[in-house]
Amino acid sequence: MCSSRKIIWSLLVLSTLEIGLGVSSIALGVVGIIRAKAEHQTQQGDASPVWSGVCFLICGLCGMLCARKRTGLIMILFSSCCICGLIGGILNFQFVRALVKRPDTMRSLHLAVMSLACLGISSCTLSTWLTCRLASSEQQRMFLEREHSLHHSHEMAEKVRQELVCLCSLCGPAHRQLSIQTAF
């Protein structure tokens, strides 16, 4: 089983990759829109790399936040961003795939956009899986802390009870019986 530290480092690496994929996809999408406007009127799938890149970028930024602050809400936020990035990547791939079928397209640009979409889909899938592993690891850590705290409180209660019995033994027998009854 991977340690929490390895999961966090893997999450940081994947988040950095997602940020890079997002910026690259946005840049290629802008280039594609400019070239499409120059050659013909823009169509439905021309802007999809930009939106997909925004999803990947937000996913990467949330991953960085999740690696720093491992709270339940941030993990849920990151998982939902990964799912949105996954959906955005799939839609981008489908739209660009439809554009590639046109005879007047820029094939190399579209293949690059589709490659980035595939990488983004893969990284979002891995990030979602890693977030689930991280949440499980954090839940186990919190359980162990709570168990240790509970064990410590039982030790303290036993110590207080022993001190109370000791103090009661110093007092008279009538007072000792009254103190022991109120202690339990």
Buried (B, 14 or more C-beta within 10 A) or exposed (E): EEEBEEBBEBBBBBBBBBBBBBBBBBBBBBBBBEBBEEEEEEEEBBBBBBBBBBBBBBBBBBBBBBBEEBEEEBBEBBBBBBBBBBBBBBBBBBBBBBBBEEEEBBEEBBEBBBBBBBBBBBBBBBBBEBBEBBBEBBEEEEEEEEEEEEEEEEEEEEEEEEEBEEEBEEEEEEEBEEBBEEEE
